[in-house]
Amino acid sequence: MFEDFYNLTGSPFKLGPDHRFFFPSRNHDKALSYLRYGLQQDEGFIVVTGDIGAGKTTLVSQLFAELDRKRFLAAQIVTSNIDADDVVRMILSAFGVTPRTTDKAGLLRAFESFLLSQHRAGRRVLLVVDEAQNLPLQTIEELRMLSNFTVEGGSLFQSFLVGQPQFKDVLADPALEQFRQRVIASYHLGPLSEEETAEYVRHRLRLVGWNDDPAIDAHAFALIHRHSGGIPRRINTLCSRLLLFGALEGLHAIDAPAVEAVVADLNTEVTEASHAGGTARRAGSGTGGDVATLLASLDERLGRLERLTETVNSHDRTLRHLLETAMGYLALNAAGAGWNGSAARMAREGDDDRT
């Protein structure tokens, strides 16, 4: 809707990662440099952490867009507490490899054969593991063992691990000492500064044909940074709603009152949802930290709602199956009871004939 009102060629603040919108802030550019460094070293692990919505997945998308496909074959997996026995199977699946057998030895043979075939083709295999904070310790150790596939001292397989800040606590476990020795670089992706936030918004708007309509003043940019905490996904959520508000109100200039109005709406929406969930907050707090927390809470609740919907659907399918089985069982019993009743009547009739 607002795209037509402001003559934009697309939506500048979509929440999904898209390397075309990659913004090289100081932190994001440095994190990308670490990933490039890891590729040059041809060995070891690179670890990148960052808060939810900090732009980690977009960073990986940008790295993949830069890769020389003649030299690298890359894939990305998103972990969900994968155990050590399943990680090899998941990696093979990510690269489109179908093993002949499903036992662990067969999977490892298939993986080694795949790596050697890529090596003969002049390519190195790169795996990026997203949401790495969910990995069990044994799975991290399994990744370390897989990195031991080498030819003439050169690594055939390399992994970059990307996760939320708590992943650093996971890696601090004494059981991962050998893994830590293989980490050649790590970086924490921090938020955008106030100046970077303004340039980030302009950058994304320009990519969809923005011609200073709507105009956004300096006070509005300051509030966008304050209420988003400089986290890109929160900036996207806030600015998308801000453009919608501007279009509905017929605004061609976005100022501080417009930002505050949208923030108040978001604050009220999430507060009402919190009340419904039994975790009430006071509406209209108006502080940057509170709204940033509320925006993060909204992202979390949307994900939780998706998981809950899938659970309900699964339960519904199970109940339907049980109901169909029960109905079949009752129909069978009814048929049996009818046959028994007919047999009894025939027996009685036979007795009557004999008397």
Secondary structure as the mmCIF struct_conf table of DSSP 4:
data_model
#
loop_
_struct_conf.conf_type_id
_struct_conf.id
_struct_conf.beg_label_comp_id
_struct_conf.beg_label_asym_id
_struct_conf.beg_label_seq_id
_struct_conf.end_label_comp_id
_struct_conf.end_label_asym_id
_struct_conf.end_label_seq_id
HELX_RH_AL_P HELX_RH_AL_P1 PHE A 2 PHE A 5
TURN_TY1_P TURN_TY1_P1 TYR A 6 ASN A 7
BEND BEND1 THR A 9 GLY A 10
TURN_TY1_P TURN_TY1_P2 PRO A 12 PHE A 13
BEND BEND2 LEU A 15 GLY A 16
HELX_RH_3T_P HELX_RH_3T_P1 HIS A 19 PHE A 21
HELX_RH_AL_P HELX_RH_AL_P2 ARG A 26 GLN A 41
TURN_TY1_P TURN_TY1_P3 ASP A 42 ASP A 42
BEND BEND3 GLU A 43 GLY A 44
STRN STRN1 PHE A 45 GLY A 50
TURN_TY1_P TURN_TY1_P4 ILE A 52 GLY A 53
BEND BEND4 ALA A 54 GLY A 55
HELX_RH_AL_P HELX_RH_AL_P3 LYS A 56 GLU A 66
TURN_TY1_P TURN_TY1_P5 ARG A 69 ARG A 71
STRN STRN2 PHE A 72 VAL A 78
BEND BEND5 SER A 80 ASN A 81
HELX_RH_AL_P HELX_RH_AL_P4 ALA A 84 ALA A 94
TURN_TY1_P TURN_TY1_P6 PHE A 95 GLY A 96
BEND BEND6 ARG A 100 ARG A 100
BEND BEND7 ASP A 103 ASP A 103
HELX_RH_AL_P HELX_RH_AL_P5 LYS A 104 ARG A 120
TURN_TY1_P TURN_TY1_P7 ALA A 121 GLY A 122
STRN STRN3 ARG A 124 ASP A 130
BEND BEND8 GLU A 131 GLU A 131
HELX_RH_3T_P HELX_RH_3T_P2 ALA A 132 ASN A 134
HELX_RH_AL_P HELX_RH_AL_P6 LEU A 137 LEU A 146
TURN_TY1_P TURN_TY1_P8 SER A 147 ASN A 148
STRN STRN4 THR A 150 VAL A 151
TURN_TY1_P TURN_TY1_P9 GLU A 152 GLY A 153
STRN STRN5 GLY A 154 SER A 155
BEND BEND9 LEU A 156 LEU A 156
STRN STRN6 PHE A 157 GLY A 163
TURN_TY1_P TURN_TY1_P10 PRO A 165 GLN A 166
HELX_RH_AL_P HELX_RH_AL_P7 PHE A 167 LEU A 171
TURN_TY1_P TURN_TY1_P11 ALA A 172 ALA A 172
BEND BEND10 ASP A 173 ASP A 173
HELX_RH_3T_P HELX_RH_3T_P3 PRO A 174 LEU A 176
HELX_RH_AL_P HELX_RH_AL_P8 GLU A 177 ARG A 182
STRN STRN7 VAL A 183 LEU A 189
HELX_LH_PP_P HELX_LH_PP_P1 PRO A 191 SER A 193
HELX_RH_AL_P HELX_RH_AL_P9 GLU A 194 ARG A 206
TURN_TY1_P TURN_TY1_P12 LEU A 207 GLY A 209
BEND BEND11 ASP A 212 PRO A 214
STRN STRN8 ALA A 215 ILE A 216
HELX_RH_AL_P HELX_RH_AL_P10 ALA A 218 SER A 228
TURN_TY1_P TURN_TY1_P13 GLY A 229 GLY A 230
HELX_RH_AL_P HELX_RH_AL_P11 PRO A 232 GLU A 249
TURN_TY1_P TURN_TY1_P14 GLY A 250 GLY A 250
BEND BEND12 HIS A 252 HIS A 252
STRN STRN9 ALA A 253 ILE A 254
HELX_RH_AL_P HELX_RH_AL_P12 ALA A 256 ALA A 276
TURN_TY1_P TURN_TY1_P15 GLY A 277 GLY A 278
TURN_TY1_P TURN_TY1_P16 ALA A 283 GLY A 284
HELX_RH_AL_P HELX_RH_AL_P13 GLY A 288 ARG A 354
#
